[in-house]
Amino acid sequence: MALAKIRFFSKALGMCVTCNAILPQYKDPSKARRVPVLWLLHGAYGNYSDWVRRTNIERYVSPYGLAVIMPSAHNSSYTDMAHGMNFYTYIAEELPAVLPGMLNLSTRREDNFIAGLSMGGAGSMMIGLSKPEQYAAIGCLSAGAVNTLGSLHEGRNFELTFGKGERKGTYQDPFGNAEKILKNHLPCPRIFHACGDVDFLVKNAHETRDFFTALPGNPFDYTYVEDPGAHSWDFWDAHIRQFIEFLNLPRTTEELF
């Protein structure tokens, strides 16, 4: 596998941006193919380097030839901020349009997955449920679909991100979007959700768990895991591996470095 740092100009943000990318490196380049991709989101106060520096993500995806794209979204909660930049547009629309051509990524829904931790866990739920035609699976670690606790959701930071507008019925309404998916018979992303039993966001996780487990027939193939643990990299390293196993990807038959 190769680790690349991608720098390019984002029209959505109006500035140069940086992403980390883990990419399959073929021993025989003639066998290279469009590869499946995991869009992996960081938490609050983090950036594009967090997952590479603090977990074994490259080792976990290597047997499957799974690419991983890790962008930065600052403390935006992955939204088009009321008073800030358009990070939802950047993550959910611009990156999937721009990077496949650069990096030989598959654009098929069944090959695209989104996951994250904390702020990124809620972001993955928000983005994945607002664009169900784009992602086959969602991974939410140490978060709820909506996080109502923590410093990012208090006072000035909240108003900078969300303003005072109504979120119900918008892309920022994951529960409403889940109901819309079912009502309109749209494809349901599979959902893997994990939180530590002493995590400060476990109450938000329980609200999300209760919503999805109440849906008749489990249409999102929703799986909830609550293991001993806190809001920590030990927990996220273990459970991103569980999410990758949850995807049920075939092991690659091509020889990779």
N, C-alpha and C positions, 0 to 999 in steps of 0.2 A: 504494500500500500504506500501511496505517496501522500505527503502533507504539503499543501500549497497555501500560500497567502495570496489572495486575489484582491487587487486594488483596481477600482474603476470608478467612473463618474456616475452617480445616481441622479437621474432626472427627478425622481420623486422627492429626494431630499435636497437637491440643488447643491451637492457637494461630493467630493471624493470619499469613498467608503472602503472598508476593509472587511473581508470575510476569510475565515479559515476553511479549507476544504480538505477532507480525506478522500482520496480517489484510488480506485484500483489501478495497479501498475502491472501490466501484462508482460510476461516473459516473451510472448510472441505477439507483437503489436497488431499483426494482421487479424488476430482473433478478438480484437477490441470490439465492444458492442455498447449500445446505449445502456447505461447502468441505472439500477434503482437508487433512490436517493432519500435520505433522512434529513429533513430541515430541523436543526437542533437549536433550541433557543436558550439563552442564558437567563439568569435571575436578576433581580434588582442589584444595582451597583456593579454589575459584571460587564463583560464584553465578549468579543468573538473568540478570545483565547481561553476562556474558563474551562470548557469541557476537555480540551487537549491537555491543559496543564494539570488538571486535578482528577482526571479519571483515566480508565483504560479503554476509552471508546474506540480507538483505532484497532486494538486487539479484538474487541467484541464484534466489530463489523467485518473484519478481514475474511472469515470463512464464507461469507455470503457475497463478497464483492460489492458491498453496499457503500455508496458514496455518502458522505456526511457534509452538509453545508452549515456553517456556524457564523451567522451574521451578528452585528452589534445593533442594539436598539436603545441604548442608554436607559433611562428610567421612564420610558414612554408607555409602559404597559402594552406595547405593541399596537398602539392606536394611532390614528391621525389626530394628533394632539390639538386640543382647543386653542392652546397658546404654545405652539411649538411646531415640530416637523411631522411629516406624513409617514410615520413608520409602519402603519398597517399597509398602506399602498406599496411601500418599499418591500416589505417582507412577503406579503400575500400575492402581490401582482407583478412588481418589477423583477424581483429575483427569479421567480419561476419562468419569466419570459426571456430574461437575458442570459442566465447562467447555463441552461442546457446547451445552447449553441457554442459556448466557450469550452465546456467541460464534458461534452458527450453524455449528458444526463438524459434519462428517459423522461418524457413528458406524459406517459400513460398514467392514469389515475392509480391503477393497481400497483405501480412502482413508486408512488410518492407517499411519504409518511411525514408527520410533523410531531415533535415532542419538545418538552422543556421542563425546567424546574422552577418552582416558586412563581415569580412574575412570568417566567417563560412557560410554566405549566398552564396557568390561566390563559396566556397568550395563545398557546397551541390549541386549547379548547375553543377560544373565540375565533381564531382563524379557521381551524378545521371544520367547525360547525357552520361558519358563514360561507364556506366554499366546499361543500361536500362533494362536488364533482371533481375536485382537485386532489383530494387526499383519501387514501384507502384506510388509514389508521391514524389515531391520535394517542399520544402518550402524555399524561399529566402527572407530574411528580411534585409532592409536597405543596399542593395548592388545591383550591376549588375552581370550578369553572368561573366563579367570580370571587375575588379576594376582597373581603371587607375589613380585614385587620392588617396592621402593620403600617409603618411610617409612610409608605408610598401612597396610602389611601387616607391620609389625614391632612387637613388644612390646605396650605398653598399648593403642595404637590398634587393633590386630588384635583383642584380647580385648574391648574396648568394642563393636566392631562385630559380631563373629561369636561371641564367647564360646568355649566349649569343646565345643559340641554338634557332632553329625554333620551335615554339609551334603549328603552323598550322598542322593539321593532326594527332596530338597526343591526349592523354587523357586531356591535358591542353587546348584544343580548344573546348569550349562548343558549340559555334555556328556551327562549322564544324561537331561536333558529333550529334547535333540535325538534321542537314541535312543528315548525314549518316543514322540515325535512319529511317528517312522517305524514303530515297533511297533504303535501304535494307529491308524495311517492318518489322522493329523490333518493339517491344512493346514500346509505347510512355508513359513515366511517366507523370502523371498529374502535373501541376505546379501552385503553389500559390506564388505570388510575391507581396510584400508590401514595400513601402518606404514613409518616411515622406516628406512633401512638402518643408521643409527647411533643409533636410538632405544634408550633403556635398557630398554624393554619388548619389544624385537624378539624375544627368546627366547620370551616368552609368546605373542607373535603367531605364531611358528613352530609352537608346540605346537598352537594352534588351527587354523592352516593345515593341519597334518599330519592332524589329526582329520577335518576336513571333506573334504579332498581324497581321503581313504581310503574315503569312503562311496561305494558303487557307484552309478553313474548321476547323481552330483551332484544329489541331490534338493532341496537348498536353493538351487540355482543360485548356489553359492558362488563369489565372485570375490575373489581376493587380489591386491593391488597393493603392491609394495615398491619405493618410489622413493627416490632420494637425499634424505636429510633427517633431522632430529632431532625431539625432542619440542618442537615449536614451533608458533606461530600461523601462520607462513608455510605449514607443511605442512598444518595443519588447514583453513586458508582454501581452499587449492587442492583438498583432497580432499573437503571437504563439497560442493563444487561437482560433483566427480565422482560423489558419491553421489546427488545430485539428478538428474544425467543418467542414472544407473543405474536410477532409478525409471521411466523411460520414460513420463512423464506427458504428456498432450496439452497443448498450449499453449492458454491460455484464449481463448475467443472473445468474452468480455464486455470492454467497455472499462473499464479501471481507471485511477484516478489514480496 
